[in-house]
């Protein structure tokens, strides 16, 4: 990029001449513009690589992946350039804009999580997870907050983004760690949500 813009030329006169070629209607000008454009596109991996910043995946005892059918080792798009949003355990909880039934200031799913506690994101039919979270908090002395997302719930999925990202049914749940990485997810409501939730949190925290 610097070479084709003339900046690396050894003297001011040459630099000025090469820079002027970028706007010249000549074969050399055309080739210089093509080379400069290609150089700019090449910086995408340096300056626009959202994927390399956001696609980290935990694989450890601090995430519970035993209930998953497969892994997400292969990402859609370019792993360096493109951020792959998913609730797969070990991934960052993805962003979706939410609001209340009577609109207020929008809030991100990311901002519902963290704050030194575990967070459960569920939806219509997920009341059992709220009860399970209360029991887990009491039994383990670990705070677990619950938010229901859906029509006339705690928050509404105003752009239907969370519906596309959550990876579980409405009555399922996504358990997010205090660092906003997904610890576990359950496709649907279980017969005994409390027993499963306590078991998962114990495993994530390496508590016997």
N, C-alpha and C positions, 0 to 999 in steps of 0.2 A: 504494500500500500504506500509506504513512504517512498520506495524506489520509483513507483509510477507517478507519484505526484511531484517528483523532482526534488524533494527535500534532501535526499542523500547525495545530490550532485556536489562536486568539490568546490565550485565557486558560484557566486551570486548570479552571474550572467547565465550560466548553464541552468541553474535552478529556475530562473525566470523563464528561460526558453522552453524547458521541459514542462513547466506548469502551464504555459500558454498553449502547448499542444493539446491539453485536455479539452479545449474549446475550438480547436482548429478543424476545419472541414478538409482534412487531408487523410491519406492512408495511414500515416504515422499517428495522427490524432485519433483516428478510429481505433487503431490497435492499442493505443495507450489507454483510451477510455474502457475498452473491453478488459484489459488487464487490471485496471483500477477497480472496475466493478467486481471482477472475480476476487480480488484481494479483499474488498469490503465484505462480500458474502462469506469469505473464509473466516472472518472474525466472529461469525455467529456462534461458533462453539466456545469462544472465549467470553463473549459478552451476553449471549442470549441462552446459555446452557442452563435452563431451569431444571431440567432432569437431573443433572449432576448434583444440584443443590438439594433436590426434594425427593429423589427416588431411593433414598436409603431404606433398607429392609433389615429389621432385626430377626435373627434366628437364634434363639436362646431359650433358657428356661423362664425368662421374664416375659415371654409371650406364649400363648396357648394355641397351638396350631393343629392339635390332634383331631379336631372336629372338621377340618377342611378336607375336601376331596382331592385337591392337588396343591401345587405351589404356583407362584407367580414369578418364576425365574425369567420367563420371556415377557418383555414389556411391549406394548403396542407403540409404534413409532420409533423415534430415535431415543435411546436411553439417556443420552447426554443432553439433547435439546428439549425433549418433551417430558412434561410432568405427567406421570400415570396416576390418576386419582383412583384410590381403592380403599376399602375398609378391611382388606386382608390383614390378619393379625401380624404385627411387626411393621406395618406401614403407618405413615402419618395420617391422622384423621383428616379426611378431605374437607375442603371449604364448600359450603352452600349458604346462600343468604336465606335467612328466616325472618319472620315478623310475627306479630300477634294478630288476633282476629280484628281488633280495633288497631289499625296500623300505628306503630310508634317508630322509633329509630331501628333500622334493620340490624340484625346481629348475625354473626357468622357461627356456624357449627363449631368452628375452632375455638371461639370465645366462650362457648358453653362449657368447654373442657378445661383441664388444667386446674389451676388455683389450689394445688396441694392435695387433690383428692382424685379418686376414681370417678368416672362419669359413665352412666348408661344412657344411650340414646335409643329410644324405642318409639312406638307409635300407637295407633288405635288397636286396642286389644292387648296392650302391654302392661296393664295394671299389675299383673303378677310380678313383673320385674321391679316395680316400685316397692312392693311388699318384700321381695327378696333382698333388695338393697338395704332396707331398714333392718332386716334380720342380720345381714352380713355386717353392717356397721356395728350393730350391737355385739355380735359374737366375736368379731375380729378386732374391734376398736379401730377400724379403718374407715374413714368417711367415704361413702358412695352416694353421689348425687344422681338423680334421674330426671331426664327431660323427655317428654312425649312430643313427637313431631308429627303433625297431620292436621286434618280439618278439625277446627275447634279444640285443638290440644294446647299444650303449653305454648308451643310455637307452630306456625303454619309454614309449610313448604311452598312459599309464594311463587317461586319460579319452577317448581317441580324438579329442582336439581337434586335434592337429597334422595328423592325416590329413585333416581337413576344411579346414585352413588352408593347407597347404603348396603347393598349386597345381601340384604335379609328381607324377610316379609315384614309387614307392618307390626305384627305382634312378636317379632323377633327382637334381638337387641345387639347393640355394638358397645362393648366395654372398652373404654379409653383410659389409659394410664395417666397419672398426673403430668407426665411430660408430653401429653397429647399424641402418643403413639397408640395404636389399637392393640389392646391386650388379647382380645378374644371376641368372637361374634357367634351368635346362635341364630340359625335360620328362622326358627319359629318358637313360639312359647312352648315350654316344657310342662310336663305334669308336676314336676317339683323344681321350680326355678331356683328356690332358695338353696337346696342341696347342691345343685350344679354351680351356682354362682360362688358359694363359699368355697367349694372345691377348686374352682378355677383361680380365684384370688389367692388362695393358699399356695397353689403351684406357682403362680406368677411371682409371689413374694418369697418363695422357698420356705414356706411355713409348714411344718409337719402337722 
